[in-house]
Amino acid sequence: MNEVIVATDLTNSKIDRQNILNNNFAVSEIEKACSIKVILQICLKYLLLTITVLIYNLSFTRGWR
């Protein structure tokens, strides 16, 4: 038998949101996804700071102009 999985709009269903939060696997996957997103945001900020330093010929040891 083929199972049909229907996407649920969690914004409209308090019961479905609670079911997700009671599902340890789902919570674990959400935590992993959030961690990856935070790591990528930190890397992007570091990259942008590095590019800014290179463009304006700044030095972390000299301080900001």
SULGIMO-V739800 format. One record per residue. N is the residue number from 0. RES is the residue in one small letter. PHI is phi in whole degrees, -180 to 180 (999 if undefined). BURIAL is b if it has 24 or more other C-alpha atoms within 12 Angstrom, else e. D_CENTER is the distance of its C-alpha to the mean C-alpha in Angstrom with 2 decimals. Layout:
# SULGIMO-V739800
n:N res:RES phi:PHI burial:BURIAL d_center:D_CENTER
n:N res:RES phi:PHI burial:BURIAL d_center:D_CENTER
This chain:
# SULGIMO-V739800
n:0 res:m phi:999 burial:e d_center:36.00
n:1 res:n phi:-92 burial:e d_center:32.93
n:2 res:e phi:-89 burial:e d_center:30.32
n:3 res:v phi:-104 burial:e d_center:28.75
n:4 res:i phi:-100 burial:e d_center:25.22
n:5 res:v phi:-104 burial:e d_center:24.72
n:6 res:a phi:-71 burial:e d_center:21.39
n:7 res:t phi:-111 burial:e d_center:21.38
n:8 res:d phi:-82 burial:e d_center:20.30
n:9 res:l phi:-72 burial:e d_center:18.67
n:10 res:t phi:-74 burial:e d_center:19.19
n:11 res:n phi:-107 burial:e d_center:22.92
n:12 res:s phi:-128 burial:e d_center:23.46
n:13 res:k phi:-64 burial:e d_center:23.34
n:14 res:i phi:-65 burial:e d_center:24.74
n:15 res:d phi:-64 burial:e d_center:22.13
n:16 res:r phi:-62 burial:e d_center:19.30
n:17 res:q phi:-65 burial:e d_center:21.35
n:18 res:n phi:-62 burial:e d_center:21.91
n:19 res:i phi:-64 burial:e d_center:18.22
n:20 res:l phi:-68 burial:e d_center:17.95
n:21 res:n phi:-85 burial:e d_center:21.17
n:22 res:n phi:-95 burial:e d_center:19.99
n:23 res:n phi:-60 burial:e d_center:18.99
n:24 res:f phi:-65 burial:e d_center:17.73
n:25 res:a phi:-64 burial:e d_center:15.42
n:26 res:v phi:-63 burial:e d_center:14.09
n:27 res:s phi:-62 burial:e d_center:13.68
n:28 res:e phi:-66 burial:e d_center:11.77
n:29 res:i phi:-65 burial:e d_center:9.34
n:30 res:e phi:-62 burial:e d_center:9.04
n:31 res:k phi:-62 burial:e d_center:8.67
n:32 res:a phi:-63 burial:e d_center:5.89
n:33 res:c phi:-67 burial:e d_center:3.92
n:34 res:s phi:-62 burial:e d_center:5.88
n:35 res:i phi:-63 burial:e d_center:5.50
n:36 res:k phi:-63 burial:e d_center:2.40
n:37 res:v phi:-65 burial:e d_center:4.71
n:38 res:i phi:-61 burial:e d_center:7.46
n:39 res:l phi:-65 burial:e d_center:7.32
n:40 res:q phi:-64 burial:e d_center:7.44
n:41 res:i phi:-65 burial:e d_center:10.18
n:42 res:c phi:-63 burial:e d_center:11.89
n:43 res:l phi:-64 burial:e d_center:12.11
n:44 res:k phi:-62 burial:e d_center:13.61
n:45 res:y phi:-63 burial:e d_center:15.95
n:46 res:l phi:-62 burial:e d_center:16.98
n:47 res:l phi:-64 burial:e d_center:17.82
n:48 res:l phi:-64 burial:e d_center:19.71
n:49 res:t phi:-63 burial:e d_center:21.58
n:50 res:i phi:-63 burial:e d_center:22.57
n:51 res:t phi:-61 burial:e d_center:23.79
n:52 res:v phi:-60 burial:e d_center:25.80
n:53 res:l phi:-68 burial:e d_center:27.35
n:54 res:i phi:-64 burial:e d_center:28.23
n:55 res:y phi:-95 burial:e d_center:29.89
n:56 res:n phi:54 burial:e d_center:31.33
n:57 res:l phi:-93 burial:e d_center:30.02
n:58 res:s phi:-132 burial:e d_center:30.15
n:59 res:f phi:-66 burial:e d_center:28.13
n:60 res:t phi:-80 burial:e d_center:31.48
n:61 res:r phi:-78 burial:e d_center:33.36
n:62 res:g phi:93 burial:e d_center:30.93
n:63 res:w phi:-91 burial:e d_center:30.09
n:64 res:r phi:-81 burial:e d_center:32.93
